[in-house]
Amino acid sequence: MKTAPQDLAEALMRGDRPALARAITLVESTRPQDRDAATELLNSTASRQGNSLRVGISGVPGVGKSTFIERFGLHAIAKGHRVAVLAVDPSSTLSGGSILGDKTRMVDLSRHDSAYVRPSPTGGTLGGVARRTRETMALCEAAGFDLVLIETVGVGQSEVAVADMTDMFVLLLLPGGGDELQGIKRGIVELADLILINKADGDLAPAAKRAAADYRNALRLLHPRIADWTVPVETCSAERNEGIDAALDVVARFHKHLQASGQLEQRRADQAVQWLWNEITELLLAELRNDPAIAHLAADLERQVHGGSLVPTAAARQLVQTFLDGRQRPVE
């Protein structure tokens, strides 16, 4: 027997972890019949949403994101926070499920009573974030988690998507300095509110210090994303649990800066508007794909595009215009 959205919302807000898991599964569902229930659930928990610091974390492959997030989360819990981690994994093209399974790589954190780790597949969503990351984040807030960490897939478009839905963006980099400055796009560095050079231990410690100095110099040439905030560049070693408290202090200082300057409220308003338009785009696309009146036309246009007899731009315009014309027909 299914739990009514209102009952599920009440259980979730009481801190019931199984209820939170069921709620997230509901909002992640791609079944049309679940959308109304998911919307009711989100509306029922709206008063408890938005009371966390939302932090996006990304970095180059092999930088040690999962190890860092586990250490960082445990340090935050020790200071009284409740931490939710949304670990967005790339999706298998065969099953659609998560490939990496970050929960298995954050064993200590995932077992803690004050933490909740949720691996979610991207489901092919562009931007390296899961299809319902915003909704999942809101539900975690409603369940009482005051620090939400979003681990992204890779380095690239995912950073832009995560920056639109979080309050702070943390970029993890490997020791390497000059070579890495050439390998990382300027736009990604511009998104960062904190840069951490991880694996700053052993033989790599000197290289990490040089890399940090190189990035501090490079950041002087970039326009700051947040007014009156100088992006810190620090070193750390997640493996040795060094520099994690200092990173947590920077995050706390950044949060206070956003609150005091009024920028946190503005960012939340911008996030809500971005969420609105993303939802509109997805709903319209779903309506178009599911419209039986244009299914035959879509298949025909796909064949023409595949065969090279019609350019995609013309096919798209024809399909959308047919869809709009059909919506304007009077109901008989």
C-alpha positions in Angstrom: 0.0 0.0 0.0 1.4 3.4 -1.0 1.9 6.1 1.6 -0.1 9.3 0.9 2.2 12.3 0.1 1.0 14.2 3.2 1.8 11.2 5.5 5.2 10.8 3.8 5.9 14.5 4.2 5.1 14.4 7.9 7.3 11.3 8.5 10.1 12.9 6.6 10.0 16.1 8.6 10.1 14.1 11.8 13.5 12.8 10.6 12.4 9.4 9.4 15.2 8.2 7.2 13.2 5.5 5.3 10.6 8.1 4.6 13.3 10.4 3.1 14.5 7.6 0.9 10.9 6.9 -0.3 10.3 10.6 -0.9 13.4 10.9 -3.0 12.5 7.8 -5.0 9.1 9.4 -5.6 10.5 12.7 -6.9 13.0 10.8 -9.1 10.4 8.7 -10.7 9.9 9.1 -14.4 6.4 7.7 -14.3 3.8 10.4 -15.3 1.4 9.0 -12.6 3.9 9.9 -9.8 4.3 13.5 -10.7 1.2 14.8 -9.0 2.1 13.0 -5.8 5.7 14.3 -6.0 4.4 17.8 -6.4 2.1 17.5 -3.4 5.0 16.1 -1.4 7.2 19.1 -2.3 4.4 21.5 -1.5 3.8 19.9 1.9 7.5 20.2 2.9 8.0 23.8 1.5 8.0 25.4 4.9 11.1 23.4 5.9 13.0 23.9 2.7 15.8 26.3 2.1 17.4 26.2 5.6 20.7 24.7 4.6 24.0 25.8 3.1 24.2 24.2 -0.4 27.7 23.4 -1.5 28.7 22.0 -4.9 32.0 20.0 -5.0 33.8 19.0 -8.1 37.3 18.3 -9.5 39.4 16.5 -12.0 39.2 12.7 -12.2 41.4 11.1 -9.5 41.5 14.2 -7.3 39.9 12.3 -4.4 36.4 13.9 -4.2 34.8 11.1 -2.4 37.5 10.8 0.2 37.5 14.6 0.7 33.7 14.7 1.1 33.7 11.9 3.6 36.4 13.6 5.7 34.7 17.0 5.3 31.3 15.6 6.3 32.6 14.0 9.4 34.3 17.2 10.5 31.1 19.1 9.9 29.1 16.6 12.0 31.7 16.9 14.8 30.8 20.7 14.8 27.1 20.0 15.1 26.0 19.9 11.5 23.7 17.3 9.9 25.1 16.5 6.5 23.4 15.2 3.3 25.5 14.2 0.4 24.0 13.9 -3.1 26.6 11.9 -5.0 25.7 12.2 -8.7 27.1 9.2 -10.6 27.2 8.7 -14.4 24.5 6.4 -15.6 25.0 3.0 -17.1 23.7 3.0 -20.7 22.5 -0.6 -20.1 20.6 -0.4 -16.8 20.3 3.4 -16.2 21.7 2.9 -12.7 24.7 4.5 -11.0 28.1 3.3 -12.1 30.4 4.4 -9.3 28.2 4.0 -6.2 29.7 6.7 -4.0 27.9 5.4 -1.0 30.3 2.4 -1.0 33.2 4.8 -1.1 32.0 6.9 1.9 31.4 4.0 4.3 32.0 5.9 7.6 30.0 8.9 6.6 27.1 6.9 5.3 26.8 5.0 8.6 26.6 8.1 10.7 23.3 9.0 12.3 23.8 12.7 11.3 24.6 12.0 7.7 22.6 10.9 4.7 24.4 9.8 1.5 22.4 9.3 -1.7 24.0 8.2 -4.9 21.8 9.1 -7.9 22.3 8.4 -11.6 22.4 11.3 -14.0 19.9 9.4 -16.2 21.5 11.0 -19.2 20.7 14.5 -17.9 23.0 17.1 -19.4 25.1 19.1 -17.0 26.4 16.2 -14.9 23.7 16.4 -12.2 20.8 14.1 -11.6 17.4 14.9 -13.2 15.8 15.7 -9.8 18.8 17.0 -7.8 17.0 20.2 -6.9 14.0 18.3 -5.5 16.2 15.9 -3.7 18.1 18.8 -2.1 14.9 20.4 -0.9 13.7 17.1 0.7 17.0 16.7 2.5 16.5 20.2 3.9 13.0 19.4 5.0 14.4 16.4 6.8 16.6 18.6 8.9 20.0 18.4 7.1 21.6 21.9 7.3 24.6 21.2 5.1 23.9 19.7 1.6 26.9 18.6 -0.5 26.5 17.9 -4.2 29.3 15.9 -5.8 29.3 16.4 -9.5 30.4 14.2 -12.4 33.6 15.3 -14.1 34.8 18.8 -14.9 32.9 20.8 -17.5 29.3 21.5 -18.0 28.4 20.0 -14.6 30.0 22.9 -12.8 27.7 25.4 -14.6 24.6 23.3 -13.7 25.7 22.9 -10.0 26.6 26.6 -9.7 23.0 27.4 -10.6 21.6 25.4 -7.7 24.1 25.8 -4.9 25.3 28.7 -2.7 29.0 27.8 -2.8 31.2 26.0 -5.3 34.3 24.2 -4.2 36.9 23.1 -6.8 39.4 20.3 -5.9 42.6 20.2 -7.9 45.7 18.0 -8.0 49.2 19.3 -7.4 50.6 20.4 -10.7 50.6 24.1 -10.9 51.5 25.4 -14.4 50.5 22.3 -16.2 47.1 22.2 -14.5 46.5 25.9 -15.3 46.8 24.9 -18.9 44.5 21.9 -18.6 41.6 23.5 -16.6 39.3 25.9 -18.5 39.3 29.4 -17.2 35.5 29.4 -16.9 35.6 26.6 -14.4 38.0 28.4 -12.2 35.9 31.5 -12.4 33.0 29.5 -10.8 34.9 28.6 -7.7 34.3 30.2 -4.4 37.1 28.0 -2.8 39.9 26.2 -4.5 41.6 23.3 -2.7 44.7 21.5 -3.8 44.3 18.0 -2.5 46.9 15.3 -2.0 49.2 17.8 -0.5 51.3 15.2 1.3 54.6 13.3 1.0 56.5 14.1 -2.2 53.6 16.1 -3.6 53.6 18.6 -0.8 56.0 21.1 -2.5 54.1 20.8 -5.8 50.9 21.5 -4.0 52.3 24.7 -2.5 53.5 25.8 -5.9 50.1 25.0 -7.4 48.3 27.0 -4.8 50.6 30.0 -5.4 50.0 29.7 -9.2 46.3 29.7 -8.7 46.4 32.7 -6.3 48.2 34.7 -8.9 45.9 33.6 -11.7 42.8 34.5 -9.7 44.0 38.1 -9.5 43.3 38.4 -13.2 39.7 37.1 -12.9 36.6 39.0 -12.0 35.3 37.7 -8.6 31.9 35.9 -8.8 30.9 37.1 -5.3 31.2 40.8 -4.4 33.8 41.5 -1.7 34.9 37.8 -1.6 38.5 36.9 -2.4 38.6 33.3 -3.4 40.9 31.4 -1.0 43.3 28.8 -2.4 44.3 26.2 0.2 46.1 22.9 0.3 44.8 19.8 2.0 45.2 16.0 2.3 42.0 14.2 2.6 43.8 10.9 2.9 45.7 12.2 5.9 42.8 14.2 7.2 44.9 17.4 7.0 43.5 20.9 6.1 39.9 19.7 6.3 39.0 21.9 9.4 40.5 24.9 7.6 38.3 24.2 4.6 35.3 23.9 6.8 36.1 27.3 8.4 36.3 28.9 4.9 32.9 27.5 4.1 31.4 28.9 7.3 33.0 32.2 6.7 31.6 32.3 3.1 28.1 31.5 4.4 28.3 34.4 6.9 29.5 36.7 4.1 26.5 35.8 1.9 24.1 36.3 4.7 25.5 39.6 5.9 25.7 41.0 2.4 22.2 39.9 1.4 23.6 37.8 -1.4 22.3 34.5 0.0 18.7 35.7 -0.3 19.4 36.9 -3.9 21.1 33.6 -4.9 18.1 31.6 -3.5 15.7 33.7 -5.5 17.8 33.2 -8.7 18.0 29.4 -8.0 14.2 29.3 -7.7 13.7 31.1 -11.0 16.3 28.7 -12.7 14.4 25.8 -11.2 11.1 27.2 -12.6 12.5 27.4 -16.2 14.2 24.0 -16.0 10.9 22.5 -15.0 9.0 24.3 -17.7 11.5 23.0 -20.3 11.2 19.4 -19.1 7.4 19.5 -18.9 7.1 20.9 -22.4 9.5 18.4 -23.8 7.6 15.6 -22.1 4.3 16.9 -23.5 5.8 17.0 -27.0 7.3 13.6 -26.9 4.1 12.0 -25.5 1.7 13.7 -28.0 0.3 10.9 -30.1 -0.7 13.4 -32.9 3.0 14.1 -33.7 4.5 10.6 -33.0 4.3 9.6 -36.7 5.7 12.9 -37.8 8.6 12.7 -35.4 9.5 9.2 -36.7 9.4 10.5 -40.3 11.5 13.6 -39.5 14.0 11.4 -37.7 14.4 9.2 -40.8 14.9 12.3 -43.0 17.5 13.8 -40.7 19.2 10.4 -40.4 19.3 10.1 -44.2 20.6 13.6 -44.7 17.6 14.9 -46.7 16.6 17.4 -44.0 18.7 19.5 -41.6 17.9 19.1 -37.9 17.1 22.8 -37.5 14.3 22.6 -40.1 13.0 19.3 -38.7 12.9 20.7 -35.2 11.0 23.8 -36.3 8.5 21.7 -38.2 7.9 19.4 -35.3 7.4 22.2 -32.8 5.1 24.1 -35.1 2.9 21.0 -35.7 2.8 20.5 -31.9 1.7 24.1 -31.3 -0.9 24.1 -34.1 -2.3 20.9 -32.6 -2.6 22.6 -29.2 -4.6 25.4 -30.8 -7.2 23.2 -32.3 -10.6 23.5 -30.7 -11.8 20.6 -28.7 -14.7 18.8 -30.5 
